[in-house]
Amino acid sequence: MTAAAGTHPAPVPRARPTRFEWERAFRSARLPRHLQLVLFHVASYMDHSGRNAWPAVGTLADDMGYSRRRVFQLLAELEALGWVETVERAGSSSERHPAIPGGVNFRLHPGDETQIAPQG
């Protein structure tokens, strides 16, 4: 089937934000402090390209003084809000990636306003 015959075009993959873009975006967002704490700790493990960001849940729990269960809850909440994407890997644990929810405005440089268009 073609797009004209009623199918939807394949979604365009979003580029992952860099660490800098992700930090700017979540600093600009009005998130509760406990959620920002998780994002800051995850970002501290991230390389500049936005990869290699995910320490073990136990490491995050130790860093923040939370239980592993609480960290899982917070990561799920951040995923529901669009700040984290989970990708299932065959035969292995899932992989999490940084994301910026659609419609979030943030400044990369003074005087610059960037808006991420809503997804969907």
MODELLER restraints for C-alpha pairs under 7 A, 6 or more apart:
rsr = mdl.restraints
at = mdl.atoms
rsr.add(forms.Gaussian(group=physical.xy_distance, feature=features.Distance(at['CA:1:A'], at['CA:7:A']), mean=6.48, stdev=0.5))
rsr.add(forms.Gaussian(group=physical.xy_distance, feature=features.Distance(at['CA:3:A'], at['CA:9:A']), mean=6.14, stdev=0.5))
rsr.add(forms.Gaussian(group=physical.xy_distance, feature=features.Distance(at['CA:16:A'], at['CA:50:A']), mean=6.86, stdev=0.5))
rsr.add(forms.Gaussian(group=physical.xy_distance, feature=features.Distance(at['CA:16:A'], at['CA:98:A']), mean=6.67, stdev=0.5))
rsr.add(forms.Gaussian(group=physical.xy_distance, feature=features.Distance(at['CA:16:A'], at['CA:99:A']), mean=6.40, stdev=0.5))
rsr.add(forms.Gaussian(group=physical.xy_distance, feature=features.Distance(at['CA:17:A'], at['CA:50:A']), mean=6.12, stdev=0.5))
rsr.add(forms.Gaussian(group=physical.xy_distance, feature=features.Distance(at['CA:17:A'], at['CA:98:A']), mean=6.77, stdev=0.5))
rsr.add(forms.Gaussian(group=physical.xy_distance, feature=features.Distance(at['CA:17:A'], at['CA:99:A']), mean=6.44, stdev=0.5))
rsr.add(forms.Gaussian(group=physical.xy_distance, feature=features.Distance(at['CA:18:A'], at['CA:48:A']), mean=6.09, stdev=0.5))
rsr.add(forms.Gaussian(group=physical.xy_distance, feature=features.Distance(at['CA:18:A'], at['CA:49:A']), mean=4.64, stdev=0.5))
rsr.add(forms.Gaussian(group=physical.xy_distance, feature=features.Distance(at['CA:18:A'], at['CA:50:A']), mean=4.33, stdev=0.5))
rsr.add(forms.Gaussian(group=physical.xy_distance, feature=features.Distance(at['CA:19:A'], at['CA:43:A']), mean=6.58, stdev=0.5))
rsr.add(forms.Gaussian(group=physical.xy_distance, feature=features.Distance(at['CA:19:A'], at['CA:46:A']), mean=6.56, stdev=0.5))
rsr.add(forms.Gaussian(group=physical.xy_distance, feature=features.Distance(at['CA:19:A'], at['CA:47:A']), mean=6.81, stdev=0.5))
rsr.add(forms.Gaussian(group=physical.xy_distance, feature=features.Distance(at['CA:19:A'], at['CA:48:A']), mean=5.19, stdev=0.5))
rsr.add(forms.Gaussian(group=physical.xy_distance, feature=features.Distance(at['CA:19:A'], at['CA:49:A']), mean=6.00, stdev=0.5))
rsr.add(forms.Gaussian(group=physical.xy_distance, feature=features.Distance(at['CA:19:A'], at['CA:50:A']), mean=4.59, stdev=0.5))
rsr.add(forms.Gaussian(group=physical.xy_distance, feature=features.Distance(at['CA:20:A'], at['CA:48:A']), mean=6.99, stdev=0.5))
rsr.add(forms.Gaussian(group=physical.xy_distance, feature=features.Distance(at['CA:21:A'], at['CA:108:A']), mean=6.84, stdev=0.5))
rsr.add(forms.Gaussian(group=physical.xy_distance, feature=features.Distance(at['CA:22:A'], at['CA:100:A']), mean=6.70, stdev=0.5))
rsr.add(forms.Gaussian(group=physical.xy_distance, feature=features.Distance(at['CA:24:A'], at['CA:106:A']), mean=6.13, stdev=0.5))
rsr.add(forms.Gaussian(group=physical.xy_distance, feature=features.Distance(at['CA:24:A'], at['CA:107:A']), mean=6.56, stdev=0.5))
rsr.add(forms.Gaussian(group=physical.xy_distance, feature=features.Distance(at['CA:24:A'], at['CA:108:A']), mean=6.57, stdev=0.5))
rsr.add(forms.Gaussian(group=physical.xy_distance, feature=features.Distance(at['CA:25:A'], at['CA:100:A']), mean=6.97, stdev=0.5))
rsr.add(forms.Gaussian(group=physical.xy_distance, feature=features.Distance(at['CA:25:A'], at['CA:104:A']), mean=6.94, stdev=0.5))
rsr.add(forms.Gaussian(group=physical.xy_distance, feature=features.Distance(at['CA:25:A'], at['CA:105:A']), mean=6.91, stdev=0.5))
rsr.add(forms.Gaussian(group=physical.xy_distance, feature=features.Distance(at['CA:25:A'], at['CA:106:A']), mean=5.06, stdev=0.5))
rsr.add(forms.Gaussian(group=physical.xy_distance, feature=features.Distance(at['CA:28:A'], at['CA:106:A']), mean=5.64, stdev=0.5))
rsr.add(forms.Gaussian(group=physical.xy_distance, feature=features.Distance(at['CA:35:A'], at['CA:74:A']), mean=6.70, stdev=0.5))
rsr.add(forms.Gaussian(group=physical.xy_distance, feature=features.Distance(at['CA:42:A'], at['CA:53:A']), mean=6.00, stdev=0.5))
rsr.add(forms.Gaussian(group=physical.xy_distance, feature=features.Distance(at['CA:42:A'], at['CA:54:A']), mean=6.26, stdev=0.5))
rsr.add(forms.Gaussian(group=physical.xy_distance, feature=features.Distance(at['CA:43:A'], at['CA:53:A']), mean=6.40, stdev=0.5))
rsr.add(forms.Gaussian(group=physical.xy_distance, feature=features.Distance(at['CA:45:A'], at['CA:53:A']), mean=5.14, stdev=0.5))
rsr.add(forms.Gaussian(group=physical.xy_distance, feature=features.Distance(at['CA:45:A'], at['CA:54:A']), mean=6.77, stdev=0.5))
rsr.add(forms.Gaussian(group=physical.xy_distance, feature=features.Distance(at['CA:45:A'], at['CA:55:A']), mean=6.81, stdev=0.5))
rsr.add(forms.Gaussian(group=physical.xy_distance, feature=features.Distance(at['CA:46:A'], at['CA:52:A']), mean=5.37, stdev=0.5))
rsr.add(forms.Gaussian(group=physical.xy_distance, feature=features.Distance(at['CA:46:A'], at['CA:53:A']), mean=3.90, stdev=0.5))
rsr.add(forms.Gaussian(group=physical.xy_distance, feature=features.Distance(at['CA:47:A'], at['CA:53:A']), mean=6.85, stdev=0.5))
rsr.add(forms.Gaussian(group=physical.xy_distance, feature=features.Distance(at['CA:54:A'], at['CA:96:A']), mean=6.84, stdev=0.5))
rsr.add(forms.Gaussian(group=physical.xy_distance, feature=features.Distance(at['CA:57:A'], at['CA:68:A']), mean=6.14, stdev=0.5))
rsr.add(forms.Gaussian(group=physical.xy_distance, feature=features.Distance(at['CA:57:A'], at['CA:71:A']), mean=6.60, stdev=0.5))
rsr.add(forms.Gaussian(group=physical.xy_distance, feature=features.Distance(at['CA:58:A'], at['CA:68:A']), mean=5.79, stdev=0.5))
rsr.add(forms.Gaussian(group=physical.xy_distance, feature=features.Distance(at['CA:61:A'], at['CA:67:A']), mean=5.48, stdev=0.5))
rsr.add(forms.Gaussian(group=physical.xy_distance, feature=features.Distance(at['CA:61:A'], at['CA:68:A']), mean=5.44, stdev=0.5))
rsr.add(forms.Gaussian(group=physical.xy_distance, feature=features.Distance(at['CA:61:A'], at['CA:71:A']), mean=6.15, stdev=0.5))
rsr.add(forms.Gaussian(group=physical.xy_distance, feature=features.Distance(at['CA:78:A'], at['CA:84:A']), mean=5.82, stdev=0.5))
rsr.add(forms.Gaussian(group=physical.xy_distance, feature=features.Distance(at['CA:79:A'], at['CA:85:A']), mean=5.85, stdev=0.5))
rsr.add(forms.Gaussian(group=physical.xy_distance, feature=features.Distance(at['CA:82:A'], at['CA:99:A']), mean=6.38, stdev=0.5))
rsr.add(forms.Gaussian(group=physical.xy_distance, feature=features.Distance(at['CA:82:A'], at['CA:100:A']), mean=6.28, stdev=0.5))
rsr.add(forms.Gaussian(group=physical.xy_distance, feature=features.Distance(at['CA:82:A'], at['CA:101:A']), mean=4.69, stdev=0.5))
rsr.add(forms.Gaussian(group=physical.xy_distance, feature=features.Distance(at['CA:83:A'], at['CA:98:A']), mean=6.18, stdev=0.5))
rsr.add(forms.Gaussian(group=physical.xy_distance, feature=features.Distance(at['CA:83:A'], at['CA:99:A']), mean=4.72, stdev=0.5))
rsr.add(forms.Gaussian(group=physical.xy_distance, feature=features.Distance(at['CA:83:A'], at['CA:100:A']), mean=5.26, stdev=0.5))
rsr.add(forms.Gaussian(group=physical.xy_distance, feature=features.Distance(at['CA:83:A'], at['CA:101:A']), mean=6.00, stdev=0.5))
rsr.add(forms.Gaussian(group=physical.xy_distance, feature=features.Distance(at['CA:84:A'], at['CA:96:A']), mean=6.51, stdev=0.5))
rsr.add(forms.Gaussian(group=physical.xy_distance, feature=features.Distance(at['CA:84:A'], at['CA:97:A']), mean=5.70, stdev=0.5))
rsr.add(forms.Gaussian(group=physical.xy_distance, feature=features.Distance(at['CA:84:A'], at['CA:98:A']), mean=4.91, stdev=0.5))
rsr.add(forms.Gaussian(group=physical.xy_distance, feature=features.Distance(at['CA:84:A'], at['CA:99:A']), mean=5.14, stdev=0.5))
rsr.add(forms.Gaussian(group=physical.xy_distance, feature=features.Distance(at['CA:85:A'], at['CA:96:A']), mean=5.52, stdev=0.5))
rsr.add(forms.Gaussian(group=physical.xy_distance, feature=features.Distance(at['CA:85:A'], at['CA:97:A']), mean=5.11, stdev=0.5))
rsr.add(forms.Gaussian(group=physical.xy_distance, feature=features.Distance(at['CA:85:A'], at['CA:98:A']), mean=6.37, stdev=0.5))
rsr.add(forms.Gaussian(group=physical.xy_distance, feature=features.Distance(at['CA:85:A'], at['CA:99:A']), mean=6.26, stdev=0.5))
rsr.add(forms.Gaussian(group=physical.xy_distance, feature=features.Distance(at['CA:86:A'], at['CA:94:A']), mean=6.53, stdev=0.5))
rsr.add(forms.Gaussian(group=physical.xy_distance, feature=features.Distance(at['CA:86:A'], at['CA:95:A']), mean=5.61, stdev=0.5))
rsr.add(forms.Gaussian(group=physical.xy_distance, feature=features.Distance(at['CA:86:A'], at['CA:96:A']), mean=4.39, stdev=0.5))
rsr.add(forms.Gaussian(group=physical.xy_distance, feature=features.Distance(at['CA:86:A'], at['CA:97:A']), mean=6.34, stdev=0.5))
rsr.add(forms.Gaussian(group=physical.xy_distance, feature=features.Distance(at['CA:87:A'], at['CA:94:A']), mean=5.69, stdev=0.5))
rsr.add(forms.Gaussian(group=physical.xy_distance, feature=features.Distance(at['CA:87:A'], at['CA:95:A']), mean=5.10, stdev=0.5))
rsr.add(forms.Gaussian(group=physical.xy_distance, feature=features.Distance(at['CA:87:A'], at['CA:96:A']), mean=6.14, stdev=0.5))
rsr.add(forms.Gaussian(group=physical.xy_distance, feature=features.Distance(at['CA:88:A'], at['CA:94:A']), mean=4.48, stdev=0.5))
rsr.add(forms.Gaussian(group=physical.xy_distance, feature=features.Distance(at['CA:88:A'], at['CA:95:A']), mean=6.30, stdev=0.5))
rsr.add(forms.Gaussian(group=physical.xy_distance, feature=features.Distance(at['CA:89:A'], at['CA:95:A']), mean=6.94, stdev=0.5))
rsr.add(forms.Gaussian(group=physical.xy_distance, feature=features.Distance(at['CA:102:A'], at['CA:116:A']), mean=5.31, stdev=0.5))
rsr.add(forms.Gaussian(group=physical.xy_distance, feature=features.Distance(at['CA:102:A'], at['CA:117:A']), mean=5.06, stdev=0.5))
rsr.add(forms.Gaussian(group=physical.xy_distance, feature=features.Distance(at['CA:102:A'], at['CA:118:A']), mean=3.57, stdev=0.5))
rsr.add(forms.Gaussian(group=physical.xy_distance, feature=features.Distance(at['CA:102:A'], at['CA:119:A']), mean=5.53, stdev=0.5))
rsr.add(forms.Gaussian(group=physical.xy_distance, feature=features.Distance(at['CA:103:A'], at['CA:115:A']), mean=6.02, stdev=0.5))
rsr.add(forms.Gaussian(group=physical.xy_distance, feature=features.Distance(at['CA:103:A'], at['CA:116:A']), mean=5.16, stdev=0.5))
rsr.add(forms.Gaussian(group=physical.xy_distance, feature=features.Distance(at['CA:103:A'], at['CA:117:A']), mean=5.18, stdev=0.5))
rsr.add(forms.Gaussian(group=physical.xy_distance, feature=features.Distance(at['CA:103:A'], at['CA:118:A']), mean=5.08, stdev=0.5))
rsr.add(forms.Gaussian(group=physical.xy_distance, feature=features.Distance(at['CA:104:A'], at['CA:115:A']), mean=5.77, stdev=0.5))
rsr.add(forms.Gaussian(group=physical.xy_distance, feature=features.Distance(at['CA:104:A'], at['CA:116:A']), mean=5.69, stdev=0.5))
rsr.add(forms.Gaussian(group=physical.xy_distance, feature=features.Distance(at['CA:105:A'], at['CA:113:A']), mean=6.69, stdev=0.5))
rsr.add(forms.Gaussian(group=physical.xy_distance, feature=features.Distance(at['CA:105:A'], at['CA:114:A']), mean=5.59, stdev=0.5))
rsr.add(forms.Gaussian(group=physical.xy_distance, feature=features.Distance(at['CA:105:A'], at['CA:115:A']), mean=4.42, stdev=0.5))
rsr.add(forms.Gaussian(group=physical.xy_distance, feature=features.Distance(at['CA:105:A'], at['CA:116:A']), mean=6.63, stdev=0.5))
rsr.add(forms.Gaussian(group=physical.xy_distance, feature=features.Distance(at['CA:106:A'], at['CA:113:A']), mean=5.87, stdev=0.5))
rsr.add(forms.Gaussian(group=physical.xy_distance, feature=features.Distance(at['CA:106:A'], at['CA:114:A']), mean=5.43, stdev=0.5))
rsr.add(forms.Gaussian(group=physical.xy_distance, feature=features.Distance(at['CA:106:A'], at['CA:115:A']), mean=6.57, stdev=0.5))
rsr.add(forms.Gaussian(group=physical.xy_distance, feature=features.Distance(at['CA:107:A'], at['CA:113:A']), mean=4.84, stdev=0.5))
rsr.add(forms.Gaussian(group=physical.xy_distance, feature=features.Distance(at['CA:107:A'], at['CA:114:A']), mean=5.89, stdev=0.5))
